[in-house]
Amino acid sequence: GQLYAVRVLLGIAEAGFFPGIMLFLTWWLPRAERVRLIGVFLVAIPLSSAVGAPLSTAIITYLDGFLGLEGWRVMFLLEGVPAVVLGVICWFYLTDRPEDAAWLTPDERRALTLALEAERAELAPAAEGSPWRALLSGKVLALGGIYFGVVYGLYALSFFGPTMVAGFSERFDTEFSLVQTGAIVAVPFVAGAIAMVLWSRHSDRTGERRWHLAGPAVAGGLTIPVALYVDSPYTVMLLVTVTAIGIFCALPVFWHFPPTVLTSAGAAAGIALINTLGNASGFLAPYVTGWARDATGDLDTGLWIVGIVMVASGVGAAVLREGPRARSGETSVSRSAKPSMQEQ
C-alpha cells in the first residue's frame, strides 16, 4: 500500500513535468530548429532506458544489502538522487523567457526574442489561444490520438522488452542472467537514441514534418508483430530495434505540430490534454496486453494490438495538414533570425 501511494505521487509529479517542458521549449526554440532541439532533449528517454536497464539490474544484483536495504530499494534511492539535485539546479538556473536569461548576451536575447515574437504573430490568427476551446478542439483531440499510438508503442517496448528477452529461454533454448537481460534490452534504446537525433536533424534540414512522423510510426507498428514469427533471437532483436527506432524517431517530430495550432493559454491547456491522452496508453497498455496474454497464453495478441495501434497512429499522421501560415512562417522566421545571430 505504501509503494502504491508513493507511485501515485510520482505519477502526479510526472503528469505536470512533461507537458510543462514541452510548453517551455516552445517559448525558447524557433520552429525551424525546434524538431532537432526537441530531439536532443527527448534523446534522454531512450538513453535513460539504455543506461538504466543494465544499471538498475546491476544495482539490484550487486548492492543488495547496502545500508541494510534490499536491492530494489537501493535502486530507487540512488536513481532518485539525480532528479532531486537537477530540480534544485533548474529552479535557480532556468528562466521562463529568453529576454530574462542573464546567461545570454544582449544580442542573443534580442535575436531569439524577435524570432519567436514574429512566429507567434504569424501563427496567432490560425492558432487556438483559449484554454477551453483548445480542450474541445478537433485538431487537439486528433493530435492526442496520434500521440496515443506512438506512446502506446513506447510503453509496450519498455514494459515487455525484458519479458520478451526472458521468453527466449523457452522459445530458443537460451539462458540469460538478470544483468545480461538488462544489457540486451538496452540495445534497441541505444539504436533509437542515435536514430532520433539524426532523424530530427533531417526533418529540420528538409522542413518536412508529416512523413517524418507517419513513416517511423508505421514502420515501428509493422515490425513489432513480425518479431513473433522469426526463428532467431538475433532477428527478433533486430526487428524490436527497428520498432524502437520508429518510436523514437516519431516523438520529436510529433511535438512540432501542437504549437502550430495552439498559442498562449490555449497552448498550456492543449499540450496538457495531448500529453494526457498519450499517456493514457500507459494505463491501458499493460491491461490490454495482460488481458490478451491471459486469454491466449502468450504475448502474440498483445503485440499485434501494439502494431495495429501504431500503424493507425501513422495513418493519422499521414493526413495531418498544417495551415499556410505555419509553413510560410517557418521559412520567414528562420531566415529573419539567422542574420541577427550571424551579426552577433
C-alpha positions, -999 to 999 in steps of 0.1 A, spaced: 0 0 0 28 24 8 45 16 -25 13 22 -44 7 56 -26 43 68 -35 39 56 -71 7 77 -74 26 107 -61 53 101 -86 27 99 -113 12 133 -102 47 149 -104 54 134 -138 20 145 -151 29 181 -149 66 178 -158 65 167 -195 37 190 -208 54 218 -188 87 211 -205 71 210 -240 54 243 -234 86 257 -220 105 247 -251 80 265 -274 90 297 -255 126 291 -264 130 273 -297 123 288 -331 102 265 -352 128 259 -380 152 244 -354 126 230 -330 124 194 -340 162 190 -339 165 206 -305 135 187 -291 152 155 -304 183 164 -284 161 168 -253 140 137 -259 171 116 -265 172 114 -227 142 89 -229 160 61 -248 193 69 -232 179 66 -197 165 32 -207 197 21 -224 217 31 -193 190 24 -168 182 -12 -177 217 -26 -171 224 -1 -143 192 -9 -125 198 -47 -127 234 -43 -116 223 -22 -85 196 -48 -76 221 -76 -80 253 -63 -65 241 -37 -40 216 -59 -23 221 -53 15 237 -18 10 227 4 40 207 -26 52 182 -23 23 170 -47 -4 185 -42 -38 153 -27 -53 151 -2 -25 187 8 -31 179 12 -68 151 36 -61 172 56 -37 202 60 -59 183 67 -91 161 93 -74 190 115 -62 199 130 -97 164 142 -103 163 160 -69 197 176 -75 188 187 -110 154 200 -99 171 224 -74 197 235 -101 169 242 -126 150 263 -101 179 287 -99 193 284 -135 164 283 -159 143 314 -168 109 314 -183 117 335 -214 149 343 -234 146 380 -226 152 372 -189 182 349 -194 213 366 -179 235 338 -194 227 350 -230 244 381 -244 221 411 -252 224 403 -290 214 367 -284 185 376 -263 173 402 -288 177 379 -319 159 350 -302 131 371 -288 124 388 -322 123 355 -340 99 339 -315 77 370 -314 75 370 -352 64 334 -352 37 340 -327 24 369 -346 22 349 -378 5 319 -362 -19 338 -339 -48 342 -363 -48 304 -371 -39 291 -336 -62 285 -307 -55 307 -277 -85 299 -254 -78 271 -230 -114 259 -230 -117 260 -268 -83 242 -270 -96 214 -249 -125 209 -273 -106 214 -305 -108 186 -330 -72 192 -340 -60 188 -305 -80 156 -300 -66 143 -333 -31 150 -322 -38 133 -288 -50 102 -307 -18 101 -328 3 106 -297 -16 78 -280 -5 54 -307 32 64 -305 33 63 -267 14 30 -267 43 15 -286 69 31 -262 52 17 -231 49 -17 -247 86 -16 -256 96 -5 -221 72 -28 -201 75 -60 -221 110 -58 -236 125 -77 -206 96 -102 -207 103 -109 -244 140 -114 -237 132 -136 -208 110 -157 -231 140 -165 -253 149 -193 -228 117 -212 -237 115 -202 -274 151 -205 -284 166 -226 -255 188 -197 -243 196 -186 -207 204 -151 -196 211 -136 -161 193 -106 -149 223 -84 -158 226 -99 -193 188 -94 -198 192 -57 -189 221 -53 -214 202 -70 -242 171 -48 -236 193 -17 -238 203 -24 -274 171 -11 -291 172 20 -269 208 28 -279 199 25 -316 167 45 -310 187 73 -294 211 76 -323 183 75 -349 162 100 -330 190 127 -332 198 120 -369 161 119 -379 151 151 -362 181 169 -378 169 156 -412 134 168 -406 146 203 -397 171 203 -427 144 194 -452 115 212 -435 93 182 -439 73 170 -409 42 149 -418 60 120 -434 89 122 -409 62 114 -383 40 90 -402 68 68 -417 85 59 -384 52 52 -367 41 28 -395 75 11 -397 75 6 -359 40 -8 -360 47 -32 -388 79 -47 -373 69 -55 -338 43 -83 -346 67 -97 -373 92 -103 -345 68 -130 -332 73 -152 -362 111 -153 -368 133 -182 -357 163 -165 -342 168 -143 -311 191 -121 -332 164 -115 -358 139 -108 -330 162 -82 -315 168 -67 -349 131 -62 -355 125 -49 -320 153 -24 -326 136 -12 -358 104 -8 -337 124 13 -312 139 34 -339 104 41 -353 90 51 -320 119 74 -310 121 90 -345 84 98 -344 85 115 -309 104 147 -316 87 153 -350 53 149 -333 60 178 -310 64 201 -340 26 201 -346 9 212 -313 25 247 -313 12 252 -349 -24 250 -338 -21 264 -302 -9 296 -287 -9 315 -253 -31 299 -226 -45 275 -252 -10 260 -257 -8 252 -220 -42 235 -219 -39 218 -253 -4 204 -247 -15 191 -213 -45 174 -229 -24 159 -257 0 146 -231 -28 132 -210 -44 113 -240 -10 100 -250 -1 88 -215 -35 71 -211 -18 44 -232 5 38 -202 -26 29 -182 -43 9 -209 -13 -9 -225 -4 -32 -195 -41 -41 -190 -47 -48 -227 -15 -68 -231 -21 -87 -198 -57 -95 -208 -45 -107 -242 -19 -129 -226 -44 -144 -201 -68 -151 -229 -43 -167 -253 -15 -179 -231 12 -158 -249 22 -122 -258 14 -126 -295 -21 -110 -295 -9 -81 -273 19 -73 -296 -4 -74 -326 -25 -49 -309 5 -27 -303 14 -29 -340 -22 -21 -351 -24 9 -328 10 23 -340 1 18 -377 -32 36 -371 -13 65 -355 10 67 -385 -20 67 -409 -35 96 -388 -2 114 -390 -1 110 -428 -33 130 -432 -22 159 -409 -22 193 -425 -5 225 -414 -20 258 -423 -3 281 -448 8 304 -420 27 276 -402 45 266 -434 54 301 -446 62 313 -411 88 286 -406 108 299 -436 104 336 -430 112 334 -393 142 312 -397 156 335 -424 150 366 -403 165 351 -372 197 338 -387 212 371 -399 207 385 -364 226 356 -349 254 359 -375 258 396 -370 265 389 -333 
